[in-house]
Amino acid sequence: MPVAKSLKVLVVDDQQTMRGLARQALKQIGIVDVSLAASGESALDVMNTKMFDVVISDLNMPGMSGLDLARRIKDHPVFGRIPVFLATSDAYRDQATADLVDQFVAKPFSAADLRKAIEATLGGLS
């Protein structure tokens, strides 16, 4: 059972407001080590300097989409095991993404939604 305060989460969203809301929601469930990136490209740069337990990415972003980011993460020899959650207001659930995406989180999400997704993937949080 992972300890929430020990988890490292990367939030990727092109909208600053959504990055802030995600950080607040994660703090509400006890996750304090939250890094933020405004694009898929910058997320990969951050990932080259720090290892994460979970990546939560917006689906629709200019440049590299969340799905493209998930593909790059899953194909990477080091990052490949990191769970990737896609956050979207779309009803986007495609069978072809099953091997790329560990969880979908509907926007707008709450702290409870993020906790449920994290626990479904990593196990109960303490």
DSSP file (Angstrom, degrees, kcal/mol; ACC not computed):
  #  RESIDUE AA STRUCTURE BP1 BP2  ACC     N-H-->O    O-->H-N    N-H-->O    O-->H-N    TCO  KAPPA ALPHA  PHI   PSI    X-CA   Y-CA   Z-CA
    1    1 A M              0   0    0      0, 0.0   124,-0.1     0, 0.0   122,-0.1   0.000 360.0 360.0 360.0 116.8    0.0    0.0    0.0
    2    2 A P        -     0   0    0      0, 0.0   124,-1.9     0, 0.0     2,-0.6  -0.361 360.0-124.7 -70.9 149.1    1.7    3.2   -1.1
    3    3 A V    >>  -     0   0    0    122,-0.2     3,-1.9   123,-0.2     4,-0.6  -0.839  16.2-141.0 -92.5 122.8    2.0    6.2    1.3
    4    4 A A  G >4 S+     0   0    0     -2,-0.6     3,-1.4     1,-0.3    28,-0.2   0.876  98.4  55.8 -53.4 -44.3    0.4    9.2   -0.4
    5    5 A K  G 34 S+     0   0    0      1,-0.3    -1,-0.3    26,-0.2    27,-0.2   0.647 105.5  53.5 -69.3 -11.7    3.0   11.7    0.9
    6    6 A S  G <4 S+     0   0    0     -3,-1.9    -1,-0.3    26,-0.1    -2,-0.2   0.556  86.1 104.9 -96.1  -8.8    5.8    9.6   -0.7
    7    7 A L    <<  -     0   0    0     -3,-1.4    26,-0.7    -4,-0.6     2,-0.5  -0.437  58.8-148.9 -75.2 146.0    4.3    9.5   -4.2
    8    8 A K  E     -a   33   0A   0     -2,-0.1    45,-3.1    24,-0.1    46,-1.4  -0.973  19.2-174.7-115.2 120.5    5.8   11.7   -6.9
    9    9 A V  E     -ab  34  54A   0     24,-2.5    26,-2.7    -2,-0.5     2,-0.5  -0.945  15.6-154.8-122.3 136.2    3.2   12.9   -9.5
   10   10 A L  E     -ab  35  55A   0     44,-2.3    46,-3.1    -2,-0.4     2,-0.5  -0.948  10.4-161.1-107.6 125.0    3.7   14.8  -12.7
   11   11 A V  E     -ab  36  56A   0     24,-2.9    26,-2.3    -2,-0.5     2,-0.5  -0.925   5.7-169.2-107.5 127.3    0.7   16.8  -14.0
   12   12 A V  E     +ab  37  57A   0     44,-3.0    46,-2.7    -2,-0.5     2,-0.3  -0.966  24.0 137.1-121.7 117.5    0.7   17.8  -17.7
   13   13 A D        -     0   0    0     24,-2.2     6,-0.1    -2,-0.5    48,-0.1  -0.953  48.7-140.2-158.3 138.1   -1.8   20.4  -19.0
   14   14 A D  S    S+     0   0    0     -2,-0.3     2,-0.6    46,-0.2    24,-0.1   0.640  87.9  79.3 -75.5 -12.7   -1.5   23.3  -21.3
   15   15 A Q     >  -     0   0    0      1,-0.2     4,-1.9    -3,-0.0     3,-0.3  -0.864  69.6-153.4-100.5 119.9   -3.9   25.3  -19.1
   16   16 A Q  H  > S+     0   0    0     -2,-0.6     4,-2.3     1,-0.2     5,-0.2   0.863  94.7  57.6 -57.9 -38.5   -2.4   26.8  -16.0
   17   17 A T  H  > S+     0   0    0      1,-0.2     4,-2.4     2,-0.2    -1,-0.2   0.911 106.8  47.8 -60.5 -43.3   -5.7   26.7  -14.1
   18   18 A M  H  > S+     0   0    0     -3,-0.3     4,-2.5     2,-0.2    -1,-0.2   0.878 109.2  53.3 -68.1 -37.0   -6.1   23.0  -14.6
   19   19 A R  H  X S+     0   0    0     -4,-1.9     4,-2.2     1,-0.2    -1,-0.2   0.926 111.4  46.9 -61.8 -42.6   -2.5   22.3  -13.5
   20   20 A G  H  X S+     0   0    0     -4,-2.3     4,-2.3     2,-0.2    -2,-0.2   0.900 111.6  49.8 -65.1 -41.9   -3.2   24.3  -10.3
   21   21 A L  H  X S+     0   0    0     -4,-2.4     4,-2.5     2,-0.2    -1,-0.2   0.899 111.0  49.7 -64.6 -40.1   -6.5   22.5   -9.7
   22   22 A A  H  X S+     0   0    0     -4,-2.5     4,-2.5     2,-0.2     5,-0.2   0.920 109.9  50.9 -64.5 -42.9   -4.9   19.1  -10.1
   23   23 A R  H  X S+     0   0    0     -4,-2.2     4,-2.3     1,-0.2    -2,-0.2   0.928 111.7  47.7 -59.6 -45.1   -2.1   20.1   -7.7
   24   24 A Q  H  X S+     0   0    0     -4,-2.3     4,-2.0     2,-0.2    -2,-0.2   0.918 111.5  50.1 -62.4 -44.3   -4.7   21.2   -5.1
   25   25 A A  H  X S+     0   0    0     -4,-2.5     4,-0.9     1,-0.2    -1,-0.2   0.903 111.4  48.8 -62.5 -41.1   -6.7   18.0   -5.5
   26   26 A L  H ><>S+     0   0    0     -4,-2.5     5,-2.6     1,-0.2     3,-0.6   0.892 109.2  52.5 -66.7 -39.1   -3.6   15.9   -5.1
   27   27 A K  H ><5S+     0   0    0     -4,-2.3     3,-1.6     1,-0.2    -1,-0.2   0.867 102.1  60.9 -63.4 -35.1   -2.6   17.8   -2.0
   28   28 A Q  H 3<5S+     0   0    0     -4,-2.0    -1,-0.2     1,-0.3    -2,-0.2   0.799 106.3  46.0 -62.3 -28.1   -6.1   17.1   -0.6
   29   29 A I  T <<5S-     0   0    0     -4,-0.9    -1,-0.3    -3,-0.6    -2,-0.2   0.319 129.0 -96.5 -98.6   9.2   -5.4   13.4   -0.7
   30   30 A G  T < 5S+     0   0    0     -3,-1.6     2,-0.8     1,-0.3    -3,-0.2   0.477  80.7 132.9  97.9   3.0   -1.9   13.8    0.8
   31   31 A I      < +     0   0    0     -5,-2.6    -1,-0.3     1,-0.2   -26,-0.2  -0.793  18.0 163.2 -91.4 113.5    0.3   13.9   -2.3
   32   32 A V        +     0   0    0     -2,-0.8     2,-1.4   -28,-0.2    -1,-0.2   0.654  53.4  81.0-106.0 -19.3    2.7   16.8   -1.8
   33   33 A D  E     +a    8   0A   0    -26,-0.7   -24,-2.5   -28,-0.1     2,-0.5  -0.667  60.6 153.0 -91.8  84.6    5.4   16.0   -4.4
   34   34 A V  E     -a    9   0A   0     -2,-1.4     2,-0.3   -26,-0.2   -24,-0.2  -0.964  24.7-167.1-119.9 121.4    3.6   17.3   -7.5
   35   35 A S  E     -a   10   0A   0    -26,-2.7   -24,-2.9    -2,-0.5     2,-0.4  -0.795  11.3-146.2-104.4 151.6    5.6   18.6  -10.5
   36   36 A L  E     -a   11   0A   0     -2,-0.3     2,-0.3   -26,-0.2   -24,-0.2  -0.922  15.4-178.8-123.2 142.9    3.9   20.6  -13.3
   37   37 A A  E     -a   12   0A   0    -26,-2.3   -24,-2.2    -2,-0.4     6,-0.1  -0.997  20.1-152.7-139.0 142.2    4.5   20.7  -17.1
   38   38 A A  S    S+     0   0    0     -2,-0.3     2,-0.3   -26,-0.2   -26,-0.1   0.477  79.0  19.3 -93.1  -3.7    2.6   22.8  -19.7
   39   39 A S  S  > S-     0   0    0      1,-0.1     4,-2.0    22,-0.1     5,-0.1  -0.979  77.8-107.4-156.7 165.1    3.2   20.5  -22.6
   40   40 A G  H  > S+     0   0    0     24,-0.6     4,-2.0    22,-0.3     5,-0.2   0.891 119.1  53.4 -63.2 -39.3    4.1   17.0  -23.5
   41   41 A E  H  > S+     0   0    0      1,-0.2     4,-1.7     2,-0.2    -1,-0.2   0.931 110.5  45.2 -62.7 -46.3    7.6   18.1  -24.6
   42   42 A S  H  > S+     0   0    0      1,-0.2     4,-2.4     2,-0.2    -1,-0.2   0.829 108.3  59.1 -68.8 -29.4    8.3   19.8  -21.3
   43   43 A A  H  X S+     0   0    0     -4,-2.0     4,-2.5     2,-0.2    -1,-0.2   0.925 105.3  48.6 -62.0 -44.0    6.9   16.8  -19.5
   44   44 A L  H  X S+     0   0    0     -4,-2.0     4,-1.1     1,-0.2    -1,-0.2   0.879 109.6  52.8 -64.6 -36.7    9.6   14.6  -21.1
   45   45 A D  H >< S+     0   0    0     -4,-1.7     3,-0.6     2,-0.2     4,-0.3   0.934 111.0  46.3 -61.8 -45.0   12.2   17.1  -20.2
   46   46 A V  H >X S+     0   0    0     -4,-2.4     3,-1.7     1,-0.2     4,-1.1   0.889 108.0  57.0 -63.8 -39.2   11.1   17.0  -16.5
   47   47 A M  H 3< S+     0   0    0     -4,-2.5    -1,-0.2     1,-0.3    -2,-0.2   0.741  97.6  62.6 -66.6 -22.1   11.0   13.2  -16.6
   48   48 A N  T << S+     0   0    0     -4,-1.1    -1,-0.3    -3,-0.6    -2,-0.2   0.602 111.3  38.3 -76.5 -10.4   14.7   13.2  -17.7
   49   49 A T  T <4 S+     0   0    0     -3,-1.7     2,-0.3    -4,-0.3    -2,-0.2   0.555 123.5  27.6-113.2 -13.0   15.6   14.8  -14.4
   50   50 A K  S  < S-     0   0    0     -4,-1.1     2,-0.4     2,-0.0    -1,-0.3  -0.996  70.0-127.0-153.0 141.6   13.2   13.1  -11.9
   51   51 A M        -     0   0    0     -2,-0.3     2,-0.3    -3,-0.1    -3,-0.1  -0.735  28.1-159.2 -92.0 140.1   11.4    9.8  -11.6
   52   52 A F        -     0   0    0     -2,-0.4   -43,-0.2     1,-0.1     3,-0.1  -0.843  24.1-150.4-120.1 154.9    7.6    9.8  -11.1
   53   53 A D  S    S+     0   0    0    -45,-3.1     2,-0.3     1,-0.3   -44,-0.2   0.742  87.8  11.7 -88.9 -28.8    5.1    7.3   -9.7
   54   54 A V  E     -b    9   0A   0    -46,-1.4   -44,-2.3    28,-0.2     2,-0.5  -0.994  59.9-153.7-149.6 143.0    2.2    8.6  -11.9
   55   55 A V  E     -bc  10  84A   0     28,-2.4    30,-3.2    -2,-0.3     2,-0.6  -0.991   9.8-167.9-117.5 126.5    1.8   10.9  -14.8
   56   56 A I  E     +bc  11  85A   0    -46,-3.1   -44,-3.0    -2,-0.5     2,-0.4  -0.963  17.4 178.4-113.6 116.1   -1.6   12.7  -15.2
   57   57 A S  E     -bc  12  86A   0     28,-3.1    30,-3.3    -2,-0.6   -44,-0.2  -0.928  32.0-118.7-125.2 143.0   -1.9   14.4  -18.6
   58   58 A D  E     - c   0  87A   0    -46,-2.7    30,-0.2    -2,-0.4     3,-0.1  -0.454  22.9-142.0 -64.3 147.3   -4.5   16.3  -20.4
   59   59 A L  S    S+     0   0    0     28,-1.9     7,-2.7     1,-0.2     2,-0.9   0.947  85.8  53.5 -77.9 -52.2   -5.6   14.6  -23.6
   60   60 A N        +     0   0    0     27,-0.3    -1,-0.2     5,-0.2   -46,-0.2  -0.750  69.7 141.3 -95.8 102.4   -6.0   17.6  -25.8
   61   61 A M        -     0   0    0     -2,-0.9   -22,-0.1    -3,-0.1     2,-0.0  -0.975  53.9-102.4-134.2 149.5   -3.0   19.8  -25.9
   62   62 A P  S    S+     0   0    0      0, 0.0     2,-0.6     0, 0.0   -22,-0.3  -0.369  96.9   5.3 -66.3 153.4   -1.3   21.7  -28.7
   63   63 A G  S    S+     0   0    0    -24,-0.1     2,-0.6   -23,-0.1    -2,-0.1  -0.638 133.6  26.6  75.3-119.5    1.8   20.0  -30.1
   64   64 A M  S    S-     0   0    0     -2,-0.6   -24,-0.6    -4,-0.1   -23,-0.1  -0.671  83.9-143.1 -79.9 119.6    2.2   16.7  -28.4
   65   65 A S     >  -     0   0    0     -2,-0.6     4,-2.5     1,-0.1    -5,-0.2  -0.261  26.2-105.7 -73.7 167.0   -1.2   15.4  -27.3
   66   66 A G  H  > S+     0   0    0     -7,-2.7     4,-2.6     1,-0.2    -7,-0.2   0.858 123.5  53.0 -61.0 -35.4   -1.6   13.4  -24.1
   67   67 A L  H  > S+     0   0    0     -8,-0.5     4,-2.2     2,-0.2    -1,-0.2   0.897 108.7  48.9 -68.4 -39.8   -2.0   10.3  -26.1
   68   68 A D  H  > S+     0   0    0     -9,-0.2     4,-2.3     2,-0.2    -2,-0.2   0.907 111.5  50.3 -63.8 -40.9    1.3   11.0  -27.9
   69   69 A L  H  X S+     0   0    0     -4,-2.5     4,-2.7     2,-0.2    -2,-0.2   0.931 109.0  51.3 -61.6 -45.5    2.9   11.6  -24.6
   70   70 A A  H  X S+     0   0    0     -4,-2.6     4,-2.8     1,-0.2     5,-0.2   0.908 109.7  50.5 -57.8 -42.3    1.6    8.3  -23.2
   71   71 A R  H  X S+     0   0    0     -4,-2.2     4,-1.8     1,-0.2    -1,-0.2   0.917 110.6  48.6 -62.7 -43.3    3.0    6.5  -26.2
   72   72 A R  H  X S+     0   0    0     -4,-2.3     4,-0.6     2,-0.2    -2,-0.2   0.896 113.7  47.4 -64.6 -39.9    6.4    8.1  -25.7
   73   73 A I  H >< S+     0   0    0     -4,-2.7     3,-1.1     1,-0.2    -2,-0.2   0.954 112.8  47.0 -65.3 -49.6    6.4    7.2  -22.0
   74   74 A K  H 3< S+     0   0    0     -4,-2.8    -1,-0.2     1,-0.3    -2,-0.2   0.783 112.7  50.5 -66.4 -26.7    5.3    3.6  -22.6
   75   75 A D  H 3< S+     0   0    0     -4,-1.8    -1,-0.3    -5,-0.2    -2,-0.2   0.567  89.4 101.3 -84.8  -9.2    7.9    3.1  -25.4
   76   76 A H  S <X S-     0   0    0     -3,-1.1     4,-1.5    -4,-0.6     5,-0.1  -0.558  72.8-136.6 -80.5 138.0   10.7    4.5  -23.2
   77   77 A P  T  4 S+     0   0    0      0, 0.0    -1,-0.1     0, 0.0     4,-0.1   0.779 102.1  28.9 -66.2 -26.1   13.1    1.9  -21.6
   78   78 A V  T >4 S+     0   0    0      2,-0.1     3,-0.5     1,-0.1     4,-0.1   0.841 126.4  40.3 -98.9 -44.4   13.1    3.6  -18.2
   79   79 A F  G >4 S+     0   0    0      1,-0.2     3,-2.7    -7,-0.1    -6,-0.1   0.599  85.1 101.5 -81.0 -11.9    9.7    5.4  -18.1
   80   80 A G  G 3< S+     0   0    0     -4,-1.5    -1,-0.2     1,-0.3    -2,-0.1   0.665  79.6  50.2 -53.4 -24.2    7.7    2.5  -19.6
   81   81 A R  G <  S+     0   0    0     -3,-0.5    -1,-0.3    -4,-0.1    -2,-0.1   0.479  81.3 111.5 -94.7  -2.7    6.3    1.2  -16.3
   82   82 A I  S <  S-     0   0    0     -3,-2.7   -28,-0.2    -9,-0.2     2,-0.1  -0.576  74.5-118.3 -73.6 126.1    5.1    4.6  -15.1
   83   83 A P        -     0   0    0      0, 0.0   -28,-2.4     0, 0.0     2,-0.5  -0.411  27.3-154.1 -64.2 137.5    1.3    4.6  -15.0
   84   84 A V  E     -c   55   0A   0    -30,-0.2    18,-2.8    16,-0.2    19,-1.3  -0.967   8.1-167.7-117.9 126.1   -0.3    7.3  -17.3
   85   85 A F  E     -cd  56 103A   0    -30,-3.2   -28,-3.1    -2,-0.5     2,-0.5  -0.927  10.4-148.4-109.3 136.1   -3.7    8.8  -16.6
   86   86 A L  E     -cd  57 104A   0     17,-2.4    19,-3.0    -2,-0.4     2,-0.5  -0.917   6.9-157.5-105.2 129.2   -5.4   10.9  -19.3
   87   87 A A  E     +cd  58 105A   0    -30,-3.3   -28,-1.9    -2,-0.5     2,-0.3  -0.905  26.9 153.3-104.0 128.0   -7.7   13.7  -18.1
   88   88 A T  E     - d   0 106A   0     17,-1.9    19,-2.1    -2,-0.5    -2,-0.0  -0.998  49.0-147.5-154.4 148.1  -10.3   14.8  -20.6
   89   89 A S  S    S+     0   0    0     -2,-0.3     2,-0.1    17,-0.2    -1,-0.1   0.563  82.2  92.2 -88.3 -10.6  -13.7   16.3  -20.8
   90   90 A D  S    S-     0   0    0      1,-0.1     2,-1.0     2,-0.1    17,-0.1  -0.417  89.4-119.5 -76.5 157.1  -14.3   14.2  -23.9
   91   91 A A        +     0   0    0     -2,-0.1     2,-0.8    15,-0.1    -1,-0.1  -0.335  58.1 159.4 -87.9  52.3  -15.9   10.8  -23.6
   92   92 A Y        +     0   0    0     -2,-1.0     2,-0.3     2,-0.0    -2,-0.1  -0.689   6.1 143.6 -87.4 108.4  -12.7    9.5  -25.1
   93   93 A R        +     0   0    0     -2,-0.8     2,-0.4    11,-0.0     3,-0.0  -0.854  19.7 175.9-143.7 106.2  -12.2    5.8  -24.5
   94   94 A D    >   -     0   0    0     -2,-0.3     3,-1.9     1,-0.1     4,-0.3  -0.937  33.1-139.5-118.2 132.8  -10.7    3.9  -27.3
   95   95 A Q  G >  S+     0   0    0     -2,-0.4     3,-1.6     1,-0.3     4,-0.3   0.821 102.4  65.7 -57.4 -31.7   -9.7    0.2  -27.2
   96   96 A A  G 3  S+     0   0    0      1,-0.3     3,-0.4     2,-0.1    -1,-0.3   0.703  97.5  55.0 -66.7 -18.0   -6.5    1.0  -29.0
   97   97 A T  G X> S+     0   0    0     -3,-1.9     4,-2.5     1,-0.2     3,-1.9   0.468  75.7 100.4 -92.7  -1.2   -5.3    3.0  -26.1
   98   98 A A  T <4 S+     0   0    0     -3,-1.6    -1,-0.2    -4,-0.3    -2,-0.1   0.813  84.7  46.8 -56.9 -32.8   -5.7    0.2  -23.6
   99   99 A D  T 34 S+     0   0    0     -3,-0.4    -1,-0.3    -4,-0.3    -2,-0.1   0.563 118.3  42.5 -85.8  -7.4   -2.0   -0.5  -23.7
  100  100 A L  T <4 S+     0   0    0     -3,-1.9     2,-0.5     1,-0.2    -2,-0.2   0.745 108.6  54.5-104.6 -32.1   -1.0    3.2  -23.4
  101  101 A V     <  -     0   0    0     -4,-2.5    -1,-0.2     1,-0.1   -16,-0.2  -0.911  50.5-172.0-116.8 127.8   -3.3    4.5  -20.7
  102  102 A D  S    S+     0   0    0    -18,-2.8     2,-0.3    -2,-0.5   -17,-0.2   0.822  76.3   4.0 -84.8 -33.7   -3.8    3.1  -17.2
  103  103 A Q  E     -d   85   0A   0    -19,-1.3   -17,-2.4     2,-0.0     2,-0.4  -0.995  58.1-143.2-149.8 148.0   -6.7    5.3  -16.3
  104  104 A F  E     -d   86   0A   0     -2,-0.3     2,-0.5   -19,-0.2   -17,-0.2  -0.947  17.2-164.0-106.7 137.1   -9.0    7.9  -17.7
  105  105 A V  E     -d   87   0A   0    -19,-3.0   -17,-1.9    -2,-0.4     2,-0.2  -0.985  16.9-132.7-123.1 120.3  -10.1   10.8  -15.4
  106  106 A A  E     -d   88   0A   0     -2,-0.5   -17,-0.2   -19,-0.2   -19,-0.1  -0.517  34.5 -97.2 -75.4 134.4  -13.1   12.9  -16.5
  107  107 A K  S    S+     0   0    0    -19,-2.1     2,-0.1    -2,-0.2     3,-0.0  -0.740 107.6  45.0 -89.2 143.4  -12.7   16.6  -16.3
  108  108 A P  S    S-     0   0    0      0, 0.0     2,-0.2     0, 0.0    -1,-0.1   0.549  88.2-180.0 -75.7 140.0  -13.6   18.4  -14.2
  109  109 A F        -     0   0    0     -4,-0.1     2,-0.2    -2,-0.1    -2,-0.1  -0.683  15.9-145.0-107.6 161.3  -12.2   15.9  -11.6
  110  110 A S     >  -     0   0    0     -2,-0.2     4,-2.0     1,-0.1     5,-0.2  -0.634  34.9-100.3-113.1 173.3  -12.2   16.0   -7.8
  111  111 A A  H  > S+     0   0    0     -2,-0.2     4,-2.7     1,-0.2     5,-0.2   0.893 125.4  54.8 -59.3 -39.6   -9.7   14.9   -5.2
  112  112 A A  H  > S+     0   0    0      1,-0.2     4,-2.4     2,-0.2    -1,-0.2   0.881 105.5  52.2 -63.3 -38.4  -11.9   11.8   -4.8
  113  113 A D  H  > S+     0   0    0      2,-0.2     4,-2.1     1,-0.2    -1,-0.2   0.924 112.0  45.2 -63.1 -44.4  -11.7   11.0   -8.5
  114  114 A L  H  X S+     0   0    0     -4,-2.0     4,-2.7     2,-0.2     5,-0.2   0.906 112.2  51.5 -67.1 -41.0   -7.9   11.2   -8.5
  115  115 A R  H  X S+     0   0    0     -4,-2.7     4,-2.9     1,-0.2     5,-0.2   0.926 109.9  50.0 -60.1 -44.3   -7.7    9.1   -5.3
  116  116 A K  H  X S+     0   0    0     -4,-2.4     4,-2.1     2,-0.2    -2,-0.2   0.914 112.7  46.4 -61.3 -43.9   -9.9    6.4   -6.9
  117  117 A A  H  X S+     0   0    0     -4,-2.1     4,-1.2     2,-0.2    -2,-0.2   0.915 114.5  47.1 -66.1 -43.1   -7.8    6.3  -10.1
  118  118 A I  H  X>S+     0   0    0     -4,-2.7     4,-3.5     1,-0.2     5,-0.5   0.929 113.7  47.4 -65.1 -44.7   -4.5    6.2   -8.2
  119  119 A E  H  X5S+     0   0    0     -4,-2.9     4,-1.4     1,-0.2    -1,-0.2   0.855 107.8  56.3 -66.4 -33.9   -5.8    3.5   -5.8
  120  120 A A  H  <5S+     0   0    0     -4,-2.1    -1,-0.2    -5,-0.2    -2,-0.2   0.801 119.6  32.5 -65.8 -27.0   -7.1    1.4   -8.8
  121  121 A T  H  <5S+     0   0    0     -4,-1.2    -2,-0.2    -3,-0.4    -1,-0.2   0.868 134.7  21.2 -95.8 -45.2   -3.7    1.5  -10.3
  122  122 A L  H  <5S-     0   0    0     -4,-3.5    -3,-0.2     1,-0.3    -2,-0.1   0.609 108.3-106.5-103.2 -14.2   -1.2    1.4   -7.3
  123  123 A G     << -     0   0    0     -4,-1.4    -1,-0.3    -5,-0.5    -2,-0.2  -0.399  62.0 -24.7 106.0 170.6   -3.4    0.1   -4.5
  124  124 A G        -     0   0    0     -2,-0.1     2,-0.3     1,-0.1    -8,-0.0  -0.189  63.6-129.1 -57.8 141.4   -4.9    1.8   -1.5
  125  125 A L              0   0    0   -124,-0.1  -122,-0.2     1,-0.1    -1,-0.1  -0.701 360.0 360.0 -91.8 143.3   -3.3    4.9   -0.2
  126  126 A S              0   0    0   -124,-1.9  -123,-0.2    -2,-0.3    -1,-0.1   0.345 360.0 360.0-118.0 360.0   -2.3    5.4    3.4
